[in-house]
Amino acid sequence: MIVTIANANDKMIEALKNVLKSYPTAKIEIKKEKTSSLKIAMSQLKNKEYKTYADFESYKKAMNG
């Protein structure tokens, strides 16, 4: 039998792994969907995970190390 669960978070995956420990013949296969760069950028913006620079020269200096 094959069971598919969509939109599971890390807590659910961990709970499923713990449940499956009692069933030695059961196997779990986890496939993560790729997240688009736009979705990642929007999430970073929402979570305020960005830096601001005074001017373009400051930005270039930070990017070049």
C-alpha positions as CSV (number, residue, x, y, z in Angstrom):
1,M,0.0,0.0,0.0
2,I,1.2,3.5,-0.8
3,V,0.1,6.6,1.1
4,T,0.9,10.1,0.0
5,I,0.7,13.1,2.3
6,A,1.0,16.6,0.8
7,N,1.9,19.9,2.5
8,A,3.5,18.2,5.5
9,N,5.7,20.2,7.7
10,D,8.9,19.1,9.5
11,K,7.0,18.3,12.8
12,M,4.6,16.0,10.9
13,I,7.5,14.2,9.1
14,E,9.2,13.6,12.4
15,A,6.0,12.2,14.0
16,L,5.5,9.9,11.0
17,K,9.1,8.6,11.3
18,N,8.5,7.9,15.0
19,V,5.3,6.0,14.3
20,L,6.9,3.9,11.5
21,K,9.7,2.8,13.9
22,S,7.1,0.3,15.3
23,Y,6.6,-1.2,11.8
24,P,9.9,-2.6,10.7
25,T,8.7,-3.5,7.2
26,A,7.3,0.0,6.5
27,K,9.4,2.4,4.5
28,I,9.1,6.2,4.2
29,E,10.2,8.2,1.2
30,I,10.3,12.0,1.5
31,K,10.3,14.2,-1.5
32,K,10.6,18.0,-1.0
33,E,9.2,20.2,-3.7
34,K,11.5,22.9,-5.0
35,T,10.6,26.4,-3.8
36,S,10.7,29.1,-6.4
37,S,13.2,32.0,-5.9
38,L,10.3,34.4,-5.8
39,K,8.6,32.5,-3.0
40,I,11.9,32.5,-1.1
41,A,12.4,36.2,-1.7
42,M,8.9,37.1,-0.5
43,S,9.3,35.0,2.6
44,Q,12.6,36.7,3.4
45,L,11.0,40.1,2.9
46,K,8.1,39.2,5.1
47,N,10.5,37.9,7.8
48,K,12.7,41.0,7.5
49,E,15.7,38.9,6.4
50,Y,17.4,41.6,4.3
51,K,20.0,44.3,4.5
52,T,19.8,47.9,3.4
53,Y,22.7,50.0,2.2
54,A,23.3,53.7,2.2
55,D,24.3,53.7,-1.5
56,F,25.2,51.5,-4.4
57,E,28.9,51.7,-3.6
58,S,28.3,50.2,-0.1
59,Y,26.3,47.4,-1.7
60,K,29.1,46.6,-4.2
61,K,31.7,46.6,-1.4
62,A,29.6,44.2,0.6
63,M,29.0,41.9,-2.4
64,N,32.6,41.7,-3.3
65,G,33.7,40.8,0.2
